[in-house]
Amino acid sequence: MKLTIREVTHLFDVSPKTVYKWIKEDEFPAYRIKERYRFNPVDILEWAITNKVSYRAELAQLPDAGGTSTKPSNSLVQALEAGGVHYKVPNHDKAAVIRAVVDRLPLPTDVDREFAAQMLLAREHLGSTALGDGIAIPHPRNPLVFHIDHPLLTLCFLESPVDFDAVDRQPVHTVFALVCPTIKSHLTLLSRLAFALKDVTFHQLIMARGSREDLLTQLRRLESQVMDGSGKKKP
């Protein structure tokens, strides 16, 4: 789906003037269709997370493009359990990091991993996916959506920091890779990951390269604090 200027101003609680300023000065992702701006929800959510701009929670709950007959879990804990945590991932530059991360994603056997890596690398050429503080979430312009039953979140702690052209100029030591069965699940989990990284305890565990068990325990606490049993945010 494509959003209008009015919908974007609502999602960010800003004026149209601010949105036009973002487009002109801050590389806010927009498309021109018949002289009118339109916005992809995936693009603007990723822009907001990268630039640490606040947004309404409903941005991550927008209808899925094309729909789906299944309803995958949107649990960050389950996604990380499925995707795995890896330590001392070898690397020597950004391209090597991307390929190493893709190699560790538990993808179906029919997935072309080199193609997936090239998609991620192409996105990096457009602009770094480093969030700052040594953390990056590589992703293409279109989410990595495959025919899988549940979302996969793979966490890789690098053997040594690598230059990712981050805005804060800090080299990256931690990389998250997210693969989902639908665009909507990608939006939801990306938003929840951004929320988790703002949590002091979880952030400290990342900086200390905490154990898989400690990371999952803290994520469970965070999800239990903000979510009810149906997967909806508590009032």
N, C-alpha and C positions, 0 to 999 in steps of 0.2 A: 504494500500500500504506500501511497505518497501523501504527505501531509502538506497543508496549506500554511501560509504565514500566520493566520489567525490561530490555528491549532498549535503551532510552535510557540507562539507568545503565551498561550495558556499553559503549555507543558513546562515552560521555563519561568513563568511569572514575570515576563519582561514586556517592553513595548515593541511594536514593529520597528521603531527606529534602532533599538538595540540589536535586533536580529539582522537588520541591514548592515549595521556596523560590524557585527561578527563576520558576516559574509565577506565584507570588503577588507577587513583588517586581520581577522583571526582564523581564516580558512575554514569557516563554518560550512559544512558540506551541503550544497544546494544544486538544484537542476533548474534549467529554464525550459518551460513547456508553454509554448504559445505566449511568450512574453511575461509569464508568471512564474514565480519561484515555487518549486515543490521540493519536499524533503523526505529522505528515506529514514525511517525510525531507527534502523540499525546504525546508520552512519552518524546520526546526531547523538545517539546514546553513547557511542564510542568516543565521539568528539568531547562530549560533556565529561566523561570519566577521565579521559586523557588530560583535559584542561581544568579538571577539578571545579566544574560548574554545576551548581545545584539544579535539580529538576524534580518534577512531580513523579511519584512512584508509578503512576499510571502509564508513563512512557514505556516501562518494561512489561506492561500488560496489554499492549496494543494487539489487535487481531493478527493472526499469522497470515503471511502472504500465501495464498493458495489453499490454506486450511490443511487439516490432517485428520485422519480417521482414528489416530491413537492419541493418548494423552500422556506424554512422557513425564516422569518425575522431575520437579524443579528443585530438588534438594541438592544443595551444594555439597553436603556431606556424601550423599550417594554418588554424585558425579566424581568427587575426588577419590572415593573408594574404588570406583571403576577405572579411573584414569591412572591412579598411582602417584607415588612420590619417589623421586629419584635424586640421589646424591652424587656429588663429584662427577657431574656430567662433563665429559671432555669437550674442549673448544679451543679455538685460536682466533676466531673473528665472528662477526655477526652471522654470516652465511653458514658457518660450521655449527653455530648454536642452533639455528633454525632447523637444519637437517638432523642434528642430534635429538632435538625435541620431537620432531616428526617421527623419527625412528622409534621413539619410546611410546608414542601414542598407540594404544591397543585397538587399532583400526581393523575393519574386515579385510580379509585376504585379497579381495578384488580391488581395493583402493590403490590408486597409483600414488605412492608416497612422494615420488619426485615431483609430480604435478602439484601435490599439496604444498610441498616445500617452496616451489616456484611461485605459487599464489601468495604465500606469506612473504617471500623475498620481494615480490613486486610491490606489495603494500609498504614495506620498509623503505623502498626507494622513493615513495611519495611522501613519507614522513615517519619519524620514529614512533614506535608503539610503546616506548618506555614511559612509565608513569612518574618516574622520579624515585628517589630513595633506593635505587638499584633494582627496581622491579619493572618487568616488561610483560605485556600480554600480546604477543604477536597475533595478528588477525588480518585477513584480507578484507577488501571493500565489501564483499559478500561473505557472510559467515560460512565456516566449514560445516556444511550440512550434508550428512551421509545417511544411508539407510541402516541406522542402528536403532536398537530398542530404547537405550537410555543415554543421556548426555555423558560425556567424558571430560573430566578436568584433570590434566596431567601437570604436575608441579615438578620443575627441575631446578635443583640447586647446582650452579655451575662450579666446575673445578677451580676456576679463577675468573675474576670480573672481566667483562668485555665491553668495549666502547659501543654504545647503541645510539649515539647522537642524541642523548637525552637532553631535555630542556635545562635540567639542573646540572648538566655536564658530569653527572655521576655515572661511572660504569655500572653495567647490569650484572648482578650476581644471582638473580632469581627470575625464572621465567614460568608463566602459566600459559597453557595451551588449552583452548576450549573447543570441543567438537560436539555438535548437537544434531538431533534428528529433525528439528524444525527451527525456523527463524524466531518464533516466539520464545521457545525454550532458551535460545541463545541470548535474546534480549534480557530475559528474566535472570538467568544465571550470571551474565556479565554485570548486571546491576547489583546482584547480591554479593558478588566477589568484590566489587568496588566498596560496598558497605562493610564487608568483613575486613578489608585492608585498612579501614579507618579506625577499627577497634584496636586499642592500645595493646592489649594482651596478644591478639593474633599477629599484629604487626611485629611485636617483639619476638614472637616465636619464629617468624619468617627471617628476621635479622639474625637470629641465633641458630638458624637452620635446625629448628626443633624436630623432634621425632614425629613420625607419621601419626602415632597414637595421640600425642599432645595436640597436634594440629587438628585432627579430627574431633577431639574432645572439645576444643574451644569453638570449632565451627558448630558443633551440636548445641552448645550453650547459646551461641548467637542466634541460631535458627529457632531454638525453643523460646527465646526472648521476644522475637518479632513475628513468629508465625504460629498459627493454630494448626490443628491436626489435618485440616483440609488443604493446607498449603497456602492459605490466605493470610494476609497481614492481620495481626491483632489490632483491634480498635484502640 
